[in-house]
Amino acid sequence: MGKYVKNGFKNSRTWLILFLAAAVLFVFFRTGAVPAADKTIHVIPVTGTVEPGMAAFLKRSVDEILAADPDALMVFKLDSFGGRVDAALEIVETLLSVPMGQSISFVEKRAISAGALIALAGNVLVMKENTLIRDCAPIIQTSEGQKEMGEKTQTVLRAQFRTLAKKNGYPEVLAESMVTKSMEVYQVTMDKETVFMDKIRFNDLTDEEKARITRKITVVAEGELLTMDDVEARNLGFSRASVADLDGALAYLGYENYTLSYMTETWSESLVRFLQPLLPILMLVGLGALYTEIKAPGFGVFGVIGIVCLGLVFLNQYLVGLADYTELLLLLIGTLLMAAEILVLPGFGVAGIAGIMVLAAGLVLSFQGFVVPDPKMPWEGRLLVRNLAMVLGSVVGALVFSLIMFRFVLPGVSRLIKGPYLEANLREALVGSDAALSVAAGQSGTAVTALRPSGKIRIGPRRIDAITRGEFLDPGTPVTVEALEQNRVVVKAADTDSITSKEAAS
């Protein structure tokens, strides 16, 4: 009996050793299959309109993460209706700088147009349930509404989609069909193998190859663009899975025991994205305020407004990497030339025209990352045209703004804002009679200096301060006193025929 007990004890010890060894091996292989406990996964939101501000934020985020941990895993959480092509391509370049296997695209709500291009740039695509990824057809706004851009632009975008599809193993022809409506794509089963091919390739099949086809389904009809929900994207080979949330996506990909670290915009990046749609208005107000300040020296409010508005425009473009010291130098030179033309040189000549051209060039360059459009990137030419139209429109709007200020706002400032100093000390000293000015309405004279709208005129032997109602008059222009308002002599350009008749009669 003791022999059996002894053998039983040995057997039990053997089983215990085997059990412990199996447990150790399980833990070892388990640890090797799943990331280590408390692994940090960085989440970068790609939310809102795709524009230079978003591109700057994503580049800064990726650079910071890789600098701290070259092996870091990043999740790009997408919810975007799209935006600018140039900004989208810059973001794609940023995502391609992430080492292979370290980026995940997670569509939380939608990835449309430029958002779809960004979604395919990640190494892995996972979509939340009931989300959408759809076409990236390049469009342009015309007087007749939105129209698709030409074949030159579509060719470049198709090549970009094809490159991303090759990198990540997506069906290339389906990726291209997200750009061009003229493509018709079929799902063809031949010799028990299913492939995707467009209409051109299908028509090039030999009769023998067509005979081996057992099934043909039209996935994208001609005249349409590929649009997929999460289920269709999974079935067509784009998305890995449809999940309930980001944790579900990471669990499906095999990640456990992780900590999510969300990247957020800095205050400057938030300011940039807030100001982006307001830049044309800021330019208009800034240019108009500076012109008003130059024409009404001594009234510093407009100068401050102009400097602040144009400063915000330049700061915004500098922070997104589009403007640099060159653009700032052009803006300063243009402003100085205009000031010299208005304050120093008579008339409006070379300095004034040069100032406007230099100022416009500085503003245009601050809105784009190139000087001369690259023929290989057709949208750069259209972007240049758009920027020129925006800047020139702001210049024209600034002139209208300043004329409105001179005509309606500035004349009423003294009536609306009466300081205590004037009320206490100068009220009784105001000259309120026309006789004190020794000038009467209807008198004729000559402009001694340029009236823009204020300046000096000569009536007889006397030089008198005068102002027009927004009209600009050159030196030597015959003028007529139109009215006397609050001790101001208001004049207008004289009718030369009337003056000649009076002189002949006398």
Sequence and secondary structure as in RCSB ss.txt:
>XXXX:A:sequence
MGKYVKNGFKNSRTWLILFLAAAVLFVFFRTGAVPAADKTIHVIPVTGTVEPGMAAFLKRSVDEILAADPDALMV
FKLDSFGGRVDAALEIVETLLSVPMGQSISFVEKRAISAGALIALAGNVLVMKENTLIRDCAPIIQTSEGQKEMG
EKTQTVLRAQFRTLAKKNGYPEVLAESMVTKSMEVYQVTMDKETVFMDKIRFNDLTDEEKARITRKITVVAEGEL
LTMDDVEARNLGFSRASVADLDGALAYLGYENYTLSYMTETWSESLVRFLQPLLPILMLVGLGALYTEIKAPGFG
VFGVIGIVCLGLVFLNQYLVGLADYTELLLLLIGTLLMAAEILVLPGFGVAGIAGIMVLAAGLVLSFQGFVVPDP
KMPWEGRLLVRNLAMVLGSVVGALVFSLIMFRFVLPGVSRLIKGPYLEANLREALVGSDAALSVAAGQSGTAVTA
LRPSGKIRIGPRRIDAITRGEFLDPGTPVTVEALEQNRVVVKAADTDSITSKEAAS
>XXXX:A:secstr
 HHHHHHHHHHHHHHHHHHHHHHHHHHHHHHHHS  TTEEEEEEEEEEEESHHHHHHHHHHHHHHHHH TT EEE
EEEEEEEE HHHHHHHHHHHHTS TTSEEEEEEEEE THHHHHHHHSSEEEEETT EE     EEEETTEEEE  
HHHHHHHHHHHHHHHHHHT  HHHHHTTT TT  EEEEEETTEEEEEEHHHHHTS HHHHHTEEEEEEEE TT  
  EEHHHHHHTTS S EESSHHHHHHHTT  SEEEEE    HHHHHHHHHGGGHHHHHHHHHHHHHHHHHSTT H
HHHHHHHHHHHHHHHHHHHTTS  HHHHHHHHHHHHHHHHHHHTSSSS HHHHHHHHHHHHHHHHTT S SS  T
TSHHHHHHHHHHHHHHHHHHHHHHHHHHHIIIIIHHHHHHH   HHIIIIITTT    HHHHT  TT EEEESS 
BSSEEEEEETTEEEEEE SS  B TT EEEEEEEETTEEEEEE  HHHHHHHHHH 
